[in-house]
Amino acid sequence: MKVKDMNEADRPREKALRFGLKSLTDVELLALMLQSGNKNRSVFAIAKEVFEVSNHLSNLFDLSPHRLMQIQGIREVKALQLLASIELCSRATKASAYSHVIAAPNDIVQWFKLEYAYEKQEHFVAVYLDTKGKIISHHLLFKGTLNESCVHPRDIFKEAFLENACSVLCIHNHPSGDPHPSDADIRCTKQINEVAQVMGIHFLDHIIVGKDGWYSFRQSQYLD
């Protein structure tokens, strides 16, 4: 069904304005982002195929412009509209993390998940915080294989001193989706914690993020 053939109250734009974006289904939200169909396909047919190709949105972050343009009714502009929305979401979440005190894993996990959880290799990031627990900066210190993702503590704490950081938080992704720590992750965390105590810099946490969730060494009482 074309949008113009729908009752006005049921059209995604009008529904969103009246009840808010959360009232839209996934397909309706995609249709709103795509804006229009073409003479051969309605915007809802295109949106439904995006929904199916992305495995009910779970793989949406993995889709490239080329893959989206294989869907009939999507060309460069519509593909970039969708991907720009995803990128904007990632940047907004990052900005939010930078503006708030990092007191719990959830305060940073959502941003990291949007930026790195769908990468095919492990990315190890050190986040540097001030005395109030706000982020000063973050640095990607290592981009590794699927099996190993540990950096030497000197790389972590060299940046900490340069940033005049009070505490440091380490976070990396598991491309497998399973956030549970490997033996290498445990060894790496132990080494970082020991060096942090010598250096007098608080090691806030080491968080592992996967598509299926996250793991906190601090919340698991490993660092107590």
N, C-alpha and C positions, 0 to 999 in steps of 0.2 A: 504494500500500500504506500502511495506517495503521501508526503506530508500534507500537501494541499487538499487531499481527500479525507483527512482525519478531522474529527471534531476539534475545534480550536483548543479546547481545554486539555486535550490529550496530546497535543503537539509538544515535543521535547522542550522547545524554547519557552512556550507559554507555561508548561508544567513546572519548569525550573524556576521561572520568575514568580510563580504563585506559591509553590511549595518548597523551593530550594533544590539545589543540585542533588542532594542526598535522596530525593524522591524518585530520581530517574533510575531505571534499570541499567545494567552495564551496556546493553545494546543501544538504549536511548542516549546514554552519555556519549558513546562513540558516534552516534548519528549527529548529535549536537556539534561535536568537534569536526566532523567531516563536512557539515553544513548542507550539502546537497548531493543528489545523485546525478545521473545523466539520463538521456532519452531511453536507454536500454535497461537501466537498473535503478531502483529507488535507493535512497540513502540508507534505508533500513536493511535492504538486502546486502549492501556493501558492508554496513556496520556488523551485520550478523556474520559475514564471512571473516572479517577481521577478528571477531570474537572467537570464532572456531579455529582459525589459523593460529591464534595466540594461545590456544588451549585454555579458553575461558579466562584470558588476560594473564595467566601465570607466566607466559613466555613473551609478553608484549615487549619487555625490555630487550629481548634478544633479536627482535625483528629489525632488519635493515631497510633502508629505502628501496633497494632492489627487490626484496621479498615482498614488501607492501605493494609495489607497483606491478607485481604479478597478479594481484587481485583485480578483476575486471571492474573498472570504475574508479580506480585510484591511479593517479599519475603523480608527477613530481610535487605539485602544490599540496595535494591532500596527504601524501606520504610525509612531507615535511611538516605539515600542520600537526599530525599525530606525534611525530618524533620531537617536535619543538615543545609540545605540551609536556612530554615526559622529561625533557631536559629542564624545563622551567620548574617542574615539580622537584627535581633533584636539587636545583639551585636554591629554591625557596626553603627546602628542608635543611640544607647546609647553612643558609643564613640564619635560620631559627636556632640551630645547634650552636652557632657562634655567639648568638645574643643572649643565651641562657646559661645559667650555672649548670655544669655537668655534675649531677649528684647521683645518678643511677644509669645503668646501661641503656635504658630506653631513651635517655636524653641525647644519645649519639648514634644508636644503632640504626634508626630509620634513615638518617642521611647516608651513613656508610653503606647500608643495604642497597639504596637506590644507586649509589655511585660505583660500588665494587662487587656486590653479591653475585652479579651475573657474568662476571669476567671468567674466562676460561683458565686463567692462571691465578695463583695466590698473590695477593697484594698485601704487603705489611706496611701499616701506617702508624706513625707515632704522633700523638696529639699532645700539644704542650699547653698547660693551663697556668693561670696566674694565681695569686693568693686567694682570690675570691671564687676560684673554680671555673672561671670563664676561659674559653679557648683563646690562646694567643695566636697559634698557627698550627698547621699540621703538615707533615712531610711524608711522602711516599718513599720509604727507605729500601724497599725490596720488592721486586717483581719476580716470582720464582716459578718453579714447575708445579705440577699437580701434587707433588709429594712432599715438598720442602719449602718452608717459608720463614726462615729465621735469619735475623741480622745480628751482627756482633753488638753487644751492649754499648761499646764505645761510640758507635754511630748514633745510637739513641741519645746518650747523655752529652755528647759533644753539642748536638743541636739544643739540648735542654739548657746548657750553660750559655750558649749564644743567644737564646731567646729569654734568658733570665727567668726561666720557668720555675714554679714552685712544685709542680707535680707533672707527671707524664702518664699518659694512658696509651696502651698499645692495642691495636685492633687489626685483625686480618680476616680474609674470607676463605672459605672452603668451597671450591668449585663443585665438589660432589653434592653439596647441599646439606650434608650432615655436619652440624657445628661442634660435635663432640671432639675434644682435643686428642691429637695423636701423641705418641711417645715423644716425638720431636718437639711438639708444642709444649709439653710439660717440662722437658729439659730446658728449652729456650726460656720459658717463664721463670723457672727457678733461677737461672743464670742472671736474668734481668733483675729479679728481685734482690738477689745477693749484691749486685753491683749498686743498685739504687740505695741500699742501706749504707754502703761504704761512702757513696757520693753525697748522702744527705738530701736526696731528692725523693719525694714521696711517689712511690709506684702505685698509682691509683687502681689500675686494673689491666687485665689482658682479656680482650673480648674476641671471640671467634664468631663470625657471622656466616650463615648459609641461607639458601633459599627457604629452608624448612625451619629456621629459628636461629637462636644465638646461644652462646655459652659464655658465662662470666666466671673467670677464676676467682675473683673477689667474692661473688655471691655463693660460689661453691666452697668458700672458706679455705681455699688453697693458699691465699696470701695472708691469712690471719696469723 
